[in-house]
């Protein structure tokens, strides 16, 4: 199964249904078109959560839906728990497969949002919808890679079927 590494807190926000889109610079007409409609693993990268990013996301959520692509009522409880933790650590998993989602056909970001949930402008071209979220309990530790990569281990029982 293909895997996409996503930094935290965004990977966990996907798993709780608070982040319905993943933003990338590539669209389905390029090499990733074969992934449209396929289930992929969402992997949380090893990069530590940055407190400034958490505060920015909280501010955007509190400012309302016009300022974020997140679903504020779902995102805020997790973001506030992360913010309350010492150095924003210990709340979300790092370097682990968190579950799976179906990757749907992307749309241009500027057709959907005034302001996406990331300040990484190079990722703002395409919004890839993520549907049919199935979190893994517990998450599965795994080293990650950039871009898409192949899951090397066994999948949790609910995904193996």
C-alpha positions in Angstrom: 0.0 0.0 0.0 1.3 3.5 -0.8 2.1 5.8 2.1 2.2 9.6 2.4 4.2 11.2 5.2 2.6 14.3 6.6 4.0 16.4 9.4 2.3 16.7 12.7 -0.2 18.1 13.7 -1.6 17.8 10.2 -1.4 14.0 10.1 -3.5 13.7 13.3 -5.9 16.4 12.1 -6.5 14.2 9.0 -7.2 11.2 11.2 -9.9 13.0 13.3 -11.6 14.4 10.2 -10.5 18.0 10.9 -8.4 18.3 7.8 -10.3 17.1 4.8 -7.7 18.0 2.2 -4.0 17.5 1.8 -2.2 20.3 -0.1 0.5 19.4 -2.5 2.0 21.0 -5.6 1.3 17.9 -7.8 -2.0 17.2 -9.5 -3.6 14.0 -10.7 -2.5 14.6 -14.3 1.1 13.9 -13.3 2.7 10.8 -11.9 0.2 10.5 -9.0 -3.0 10.0 -11.2 -3.0 6.3 -10.5 -3.5 7.0 -6.8 -6.9 8.8 -7.3 -9.5 6.6 -5.6 -7.0 4.4 -3.8 -6.5 3.9 -0.1 -3.2 5.2 1.2 -1.6 5.1 4.7 -1.2 8.5 6.4 2.2 8.5 8.1 3.1 11.1 10.8 6.6 12.3 10.1 9.3 12.4 12.8 9.6 16.2 12.7 8.6 17.6 16.1 5.6 19.8 16.4 6.4 23.5 16.3 4.6 25.6 18.9 4.4 28.6 16.5 2.6 26.5 14.0 0.1 25.3 16.6 -0.6 28.9 17.7 -1.1 30.0 14.0 -3.6 27.1 13.5 -5.4 28.0 16.7 -5.6 31.6 15.7 -6.9 30.7 12.2 -9.5 28.3 13.6 -10.7 30.9 16.1 -10.9 33.5 13.3 -13.4 31.3 11.4 -13.7 29.1 8.4 -12.7 31.8 6.0 -9.2 31.8 7.5 -8.5 28.1 7.4 -9.2 24.9 5.4 -9.5 23.0 8.7 -12.9 22.2 10.3 -12.4 24.5 13.4 -14.8 22.7 15.7 -13.0 19.4 15.1 -9.4 20.9 15.0 -9.5 23.2 18.0 -9.7 20.6 20.8 -6.7 18.7 19.5 -4.7 21.9 18.8 -5.4 23.2 22.3 -4.3 19.9 23.9 -1.1 20.1 21.9 -0.6 23.7 22.8 -1.1 23.0 26.5 1.6 20.2 26.5 5.2 21.1 27.5 6.8 22.2 24.2 3.8 20.8 22.4 5.2 17.3 22.9 3.7 14.0 23.8 0.2 14.5 22.5 0.5 13.2 18.9 2.5 10.3 17.5 5.7 11.0 15.5 7.2 8.5 13.0 4.2 6.3 12.9 1.5 5.1 10.5 -1.8 6.6 11.9 -4.3 5.0 9.6 -5.6 5.1 6.1 -7.7 7.3 3.8 -8.9 7.3 0.3 -7.2 9.9 -1.9 -9.7 11.5 -4.2 -9.3 13.6 -7.3 -7.6 17.0 -6.5 -9.0 20.5 -7.1 -7.2 23.8 -7.5 -6.8 25.4 -4.1 -7.8 28.8 -5.3 -11.2 27.4 -6.4 -11.8 26.1 -2.8 -10.3 28.3 -0.2 -9.2 31.9 0.6 -6.6 30.6 3.0 -5.3 27.0 3.3 -4.0 25.5 6.6 -0.3 25.8 5.7 2.1 28.7 5.1 4.1 26.5 2.7 3.2 28.3 -0.6 4.7 25.5 -2.7 2.0 23.2 -1.4 -0.9 25.4 -2.2 -1.6 24.5 -5.8 -3.8 21.4 -5.4 -6.2 20.2 -2.6 -6.4 16.4 -2.5 -9.6 15.3 -0.7 -9.1 12.6 1.9 -12.2 10.4 2.5 -13.0 7.1 4.3 -10.6 7.8 7.2 -9.8 4.7 9.2 -7.5 5.4 12.2 -5.3 2.7 13.5 -5.4 2.0 17.2 -2.7 1.9 18.2 -0.6 3.8 15.6 2.2 1.7 14.0 5.8 3.0 14.4 7.5 3.4 11.1 10.3 5.4 9.6 9.1 7.6 6.8 10.3 9.0 3.5 9.4 12.1 1.4 6.8 11.7 -1.2 4.9 8.5 -1.7 6.6 5.3 -0.5 5.5 1.7 0.0 4.4 0.3 3.4 6.9 -2.4 4.2 5.3 -4.0 7.2 2.1 -5.8 7.9 -1.1 -3.7 8.0 -3.3 -3.7 11.1 -6.1 -6.3 10.9 -8.8 -3.8 9.9 -6.8 -2.8 6.8 -5.6 -6.3 5.8 -9.1 -7.4 4.9 
